[in-house]
């Protein structure tokens, strides 16, 4: 996979810059789809980096510096890219690595998700220590599924490997109640659903509850909704109107210049 830009602190990264990161696990990141130099939910990406840096390192880079580094990286390639901003410990304040590569497309779906018991460490932080997530994704494929969803020790569905989960009960959009990473796309969709007057609820969702729902989907920075046809042994109904609502909410969010 080729990169258009790999910058450290706003300048092209050298081999010496990157070598110490080869086996480093003390970092966090955010990933976004940039189209024509614009991003939906940029404020949420910046807030994520701020909060995670303060949690992990006790200090954070100013938003304007992060935004400037992103702008420089996007300017080094085409206007449509996938941008990943990674923050890791530096000398004094944190360092920032920004990479851009070709824009990503979501799977068409529908997806079948295995349901495995797993709880991420520091679930509210999008960190790089994700061996279990990758292992369980491969295990799901081995077991005949497309990907994996995670069930916590209380039996609640929380999230999937690189996705947030969302459901509909036929009347409302239902977000699972559990410790999880609240994705930027999830946050964008939630605030636009509120603006559009679409009912939303947050409640515990277990595998045993799934038969009560009228549809399920996953979402992340690549898409506001891919349909889910099965979770574990439970078949989920198809709901074009539910998927349409998620996409309509996302598209209502105005993209902003980096």
Helices and strands as residue ranges (DSSP letters): E 3-8, E 11-12, H 15-19, E 27-34, E 38-39, H 42-57, H 63-75, E 81-88, E 95-101, E 111-117, H 131-142, E 147-151, E 157-160, E 164-168, E 173-176, H 184-196, E 200-203, G 207-212, E 215-220, E 223-231, E 234-235, H 240-252, E 256-257
